[in-house]
């Protein structure tokens, strides 16, 4: 019995072509899901981030700010779902992301177990935003492509 030689280079090329074709679209949808999911929890008082947001932006009444922030995040997600609105979604996300790092400065006792490298779960939640920002940069780099 003779075995056919498998061309792994061809399989690799096919996988890379698929990732090139669908990667940015899936990244855009993933961002949209995260923003809609995390955002919609806030107006209904279901977000685990509510307390940290209230403590971080202590000069604003959380009764209106947290729902506002949640709906803002939902709008970001919806914009990312609808291709002509991606630029607007990324712009809104850039404004929102600036505030997400404030607890690292204003609430070090909540963010760090041991400053500056050992993070609490809340700190990890904040630092993961670097990945979201990078994903938005990749998605934004393709807004002119068909």
Beta strands, then each sheet from edge to edge (+ up, - down):
strand 1: 112-114
strand 2: 118-119
sheet 1: 1+ 2-
end
